[in-house]
Amino acid sequence: MDVIVIGCGAAGVAALRKLHDAGLRVLGLEAADRIGGRICTIEYGDSTLDIGAAWCHGEKDNIVFELAEPLGLLGRPDPHDSWYVLSNGDLAPDATCKEILANIDEEVCKSHKNNVQSISQFVRNAVNTKETFKQFPRLTRSLLEVYERNNHLGGQDDPQHGKSLKGLDEHWPCEGEFLLNWRGRGYKTLLDVLLNKYPDPNEAIPVQILLNKHVECIRWGTSQPSHQISPLVQVKCTDGSLYAAKSVIVTLPLAVLKETHAQLFSPPLPQDKINSINSLHYCVLDKIYIEFTTPWWPKSAGKFVILWQEEDKAKFTKEEHWITEIYGLDPVQHQPNVLLAWIYGKGAEAMEKVSFDDLKAGIDKLLSIFKKKFPVTPVKSVLRSQWASNLLARSAYAYRCVATEENGASATTLSEPIYHGNGLPLVCFAGEATSYHRHSAVHGAVESGFREAQRLMDSFGKTNVKPNQK
């Protein structure tokens, strides 16, 4: 075997496709009972729901857009309005809310970013000191909380884990429409494109992917340079199965690497890579899909923004506090009776742990806020994601935090391979956390898979370790 790819999410599947097309013998090992990782599309009614990644974010320099758009797979969102709803059920003035949020954005845009300060710390300082924000203090406090939650700024418990200002410079958004949808097919369509199953399933590439293969040990550097035709990396799974290849590409999420790297790699990883694993951080972001008997929201509604006030939060018990962490409700295209509730951070982790009955009761209590101004219809069903509880994900995406900057860590260091003495990369690293400038996004994950596949293709050509012939 030339290459084993560990983890078959977007990065792993992208790597498998490119390596296969280059004529290399490749094998994918996936611990779950499906491929896709944090791409998880389920059938729901006459359409689909995406439990994880849902939108193609941007167009220019976006590899997902470049793969999907020529096939007519992407749709654009309908024009919409945002409704700002106070936690007592009243509507907040739309123009004022938008102006305050725009002022916060402006402060962040003009901030000096080459430092170790967190975005949250900077924004809070600006709101507390700038005259611009003193006209509507209560509303501004609620909108500041919305800004922090909507941008997943982190650092709720530990300021070291807050997103860094420098990370804004290091992250390159793609120009163009940010919320391109999959026309009801779901993000899993991208996996079909990468595996050549779309548009014709009969043309799928014959690449081998083994499911339910939980890797417990990656033993690298197990052959001497003089025995270069022998496998150099050995992979052991929890079911006792063993595999060997000249190189491996590891695509595990950052949060999983944090938990497992000490036991997973033998010998241990280099210290600079461990430093980056420990110093980068991750976001827990969850979805709660709420299906109603009939839609009750205005057709023009694109988002309900919930503005929590302290006296209303106090009406919830400690066990119900997670409800007050929900910051928005969005209509779902191609699911006319469904709203999507967003929750992140510690609130998301708490939500994942409540029973399903308590989840439904919590949603009912949340919706009571809207009944003051809207004719809310009965809830038919509720469906949630639980990414923090998922042992194979533990998170939604990775990001640069204060600790990243203070400790000199980076996605670039995380992405660097471990080399054999002859220059062949033994252990490569892919996944959105390793993307230099597109971390947090599926297109960053796909790019990283292609990047590491190309690295191995180039290396096989430069060393006297030759790929096996099919």
Phi, psi and omega in degrees: 000135178280307186221135169252130176256121183259111185099118185244054166275204184300316181294315182295316180293322177298316179297316180300317181297312184293319180293319178298315181297335179277358177088013179273153175274118187230154178220133175256133176245121182235127184287332182278179178265015177207162172269170174118330181060239181276007160268114184217096181259132177240151173287136181211111184062228180270004183220215182224167169228142176260114180285331178247233181306139185230330187236150168274116188267092176097172187236306185291131179059029179249111185295329178293316177300316182296328178281322190267323187298317179298340180267003179069030187270345189254139177242158181257148181291154175285153174302143185207166176245158171257139177246124181260113187247120175289155185290354172266003177099347178285158176267133177275153181297120186302310185296321180294316179299314181296323180293317180296315179296321178295323178293322176296315178302318181297318178299318180293318182299322184267006181289155173280121191255351182274066180206188183254014183285149176276154177297318182299315179298317180297314183295317180297320177298318180296315181296324182281342187243337184275136180299331182306328189260006187266354183286323181233075189297317181293315180295320180296320179299318179294320180288328175298318177297318176299316180300315180296319181286316182295331178259005175050054189288340174071185180078020182300316181260322184232113181304336179297338183264005176287145178302137184271150174299322180298329178300334177294324176287326183282340180265125183252103177290154178269133179293156179107184183301128185274340186237057175286127182259173186259024176054036177086356181275336182088161184293341178301341178301326178299320179297321177296322178295314182296325180270006178064025176276345179240132011272348184243108181302335181290346181263011182302141179288144183275060180265139184272123174234122179259126180269166180056037179246091182272111183284129179249343180208133173242107181260114186246156182072039186264004177232153176280152181304332181286347179248058190283352175273353179274153176300140182257341181234132178245136183238126179244136179255163183294341177275006178091352181287147182237142178222154181218147180202167178291326180213157172232151171244119180262123184241023184294146176300153180305315183298326178288320176299321178303319184282331194242347191300325183296326180267336189282322188254133177224118357293173182299160178292155175301152186297325181293327178288320176299320178300318179290320177301315183286332189265333169289159180227180187220156180254134169262117182227125182237161178240145169234111177272129182240114178262131180252162178296321175213154179289139181243353184270155179300145181299333182277354184289124175253340181194136166260122177258122184265121181255099184281138175240148191302320181294333177278325175301326183294346179280354180256141178288169178302320180291337181263003187303330181303332181298322182285358176268350177288125189245357181194153173232127181240137166298154183244119180296140182072008172224080191296342182256011189243136168247147180250120177264137182252139177209141183219171174066217183297328176298318178295316180299320178293317179302320182297334186270346181284154178294163181294323178297318178291328175298311180296320178295322178295320178295319177300319180293322176298315184292339178299334177299320186281343185291345179292328184238348185229149179277071186298129180266165183298148176280131179267318180201160179226138180222132183235156167268160180216062187291327179292328180280344182283113184297341182263000181229301179064001187189173174262318180195170181255159177204165175279130180239182179304316180298327177302313183289318182293328185261006178066029181268168179191161173296329179298314178296319178299326184280344185294133181287164167264124188259151168280162181301335180271008178093358179279129175294121178275308182238116178254158183232128177227180185116159186301330180295337181267357181288129184298317187227002182235025180300154181089349187239153178297322180295330173293322178295314180298315178304317182294323177296315176297320182300312182287327174297316178296322179301316180289321177300317178295319184291320178299329179283336184267338182257171177270015170270112186261144176295148175296145178269138179282000000 
